[in-house]
Amino acid sequence: MTEEEKMIRDSFKPRTWADIKSNDSWSIFKIMGEFVSGYEHFSQIGPCVSIFGSARTKPEHKYYKMASETAYLLTQKGFGVITGGGPGIMEAANKGASAGDGISAGCNILLEFEQEPNKYIDQDKLVSFDYFFVRKVMFMKYSQGFIVFPGGFGTFDELFEAITLIQTKKIGRFPIVLLDKAYWSGLFEWVKNVMLDTEHNISPGDMDLFHIVDKPEEAAKIIEDFYKEYKITPNF
């Protein structure tokens, strides 16, 4: 890191959230610092897949086990895993990646109720963010695919932002896979029947921007098959 980057990241760092919220100029430096930190940690990370889902999912839940298995399978195909760094599905995915001796990265978010990063993240690939939008840039920039497990508003936010950016050609297309048809099918039946067929608010081809499957093996295979066409070789 250059002296200038250190100055941006550290020298202009406000002391409290009150400083950030009350002073726009402080916010600019803080945002720049978070981008610098994220880029430094992930610029050489190699091909990775982001795995999303609820932070509330318990280790005994089937989705937790499926997320861990999915991450493990991805590492065996040469991909690392990036998560939001917290508990639930995020922890499960980092656990599976770690078990598979693959890259296990985390973009943790600092919340008022203090989300702690899970213990399965490679410590040199853990970054904590104050800003959700900076964190989402890291997911988009350094992921070669998204695998999405059942979750809440945050999971939906990440999913639909990815679909929107691909739909509008702001980013290149990459595979988006949703796990568990029982959870997702009702939502996307509405998308097709109302948003597409009735109101014509999307195009028919937009329904091809994602896949809905039931098994970790299916999800991992979709990612692998997509990149066979592009002949991308994982470099870690």
DRENBALUM-170358 format. One record per residue (C-alpha): x, y, z; residue in one letter. Coordinates in steps of 0.1 Angstrom, whole numbers, plus 2048, in hexadecimal, padded with zeros to 3 digits. Layout:
<atoms>
XYZA ...
</atoms>
This chain:
<atoms>
800800800M 80D8227F7T 81083F810E 7F48517FDE 7DD832801E 7E5830826K 7DC85482AM 7BB84F819I 7B383082DR 7C083A84FD 7C985F853S 7A686C84AF 79385185DK 778860873P 775854896R 75084D899T 731846884W 72586888FA 74287887DD 73A86585DI 71586D85EK 719892866S 73689984DN 73488F829D 759895823S 76287C83DW 74B86382CS 75E86780BI 77F85E81BF 77084182EK 76083380FI 7818377FCM 793825818G 77B808817E 77F8057F1F 7A58057F4V 7A47EB810S 78D7D47FCG 7A17D77DBY 7C17D07EEE 7B47B07FEH 7A27A27DFF 7B47AE7C0S 7C978E7BEQ 7AF7767CDI 7A97617ADG 7887537A1P 76E7527BCC 74874D7C1V 7347617D9S 71C74E7EFI 6FF7607FFF 6E3757817G 6D475E839S 6EA767856A 6D075686CR 6D373385FT 6DF71B87AK 6F9700876P 6E06E4879E 6CA6F285DH 6CB6E183BK 6D4702829Y 6F370583FY 6FF6E2835K 6F76E8811M 70A709811A 7296F8820S 7276DC807E 7236F47EAT 7427087F4A 7566E97F8Y 74C6DD7D5L 7566FF7C6L 7796FD7D6T 77D6DA7C6Q 7766EA7A4K 7907057AAG 77B7227B7F 77E7357D7G 7607427EBV 7577657F6I 73B76B810T 72E787825G 74477B841G 72A77685BG 71775886AP 6FC74285BG 70073A836I 71F74F834M 73073B850E 72671B83FA 73572581EA 75673082DN 757710841K 7526FB821G 76D70F80EA 78570B82BS 77F6E682CA 7866E4807G 7A76F780CD 79B7127F5G 79A7387F8I 781742813S 77B767812A 76477E826G 7557A1821C 7487A7844N 7307C484BI 7327D886BL 7107DB87AL 7027EA899E 6FB7C78A7F 71F7BF89FE 7217A3886Q 74179088DE 754780870P 75375A871N 77174587AK 774733858Y 780752844I 7A4754839D 7B177084FQ 7C4781832D 7A378181EK 78C791838L 7817B5834V 7677C7849S 7527E383AF 73B7FE848D 72A804827Y 7147EA817F 7197F87F4F 73F7F67F6V 73C7D2801R 7257CA7E4K 73E7D87CCV 7577BE7D9M 73F7A27D3F 7387AD7B0M 75B7B57A6K 76D7967B4Y 75377B7AFS 74F765790Q 72D75979BG 71275C7B6F 70273F7C8I 6E474B7DDV 6D57377FAF 6B474180BP 6B776181EG 6A7782826G 6A87A6819F 6CE7A7818G 6CF788803T 6B47957EBF 6C77B67E8D 6E77A57DDE 6D578D7C6L 6C07A87B4F 6DD7C07B1E 6F17A679FA 6D479E787I 6CF7C3781T 6F37CA779L 6F57AD761I 6D37B6751Q 6DE7DA74BT 7017CE73FK 7137E275AK 7277C2761I 72E7A374DG 717786750R 72076B76AF 70C74E778P 6F2754793I 6E57357A4V 6CA7337BEL 6C87157D6L 6A77057E0D 68A7067C7K 6717057E3A 67D7267F1Y 6837397D1W 66972C7B8S 64C7407C5G 65E7607C2L 66A75A79FF 64874D793E 63B76F79DW 65877F78AV 64E76C76BK 62976E76EN 625792779V 6457A5772M 64B794750L 62B787742D 6127A0750T 6247C1755E 6417BC73CH 65A7CC754N 6767B474AI 67F7A272AS 67B77C725P 6A1778724G 6A4786747D 696765754M 6B5754747D 6CD76975DL 6C975077AF 6C572B782H 6B171B79EI 6BD6F97AAV 6B96E27C8D 6DC6D27CDK 6FF6DF7D4P 70C6CA7B8E 6F56DB79FE 7006FD7AAA 7256F57A8A 7216E6786K 70F705778I 72D71A783I 746701775E 7346FD754D 73072274EF 756728751Y 75F70A73BK 75271F71EE 76973C728Y 787726730K 78F739750I 7A9727765T 7A972D78BP 7CB73C795N 7CE7337B9F 
</atoms>
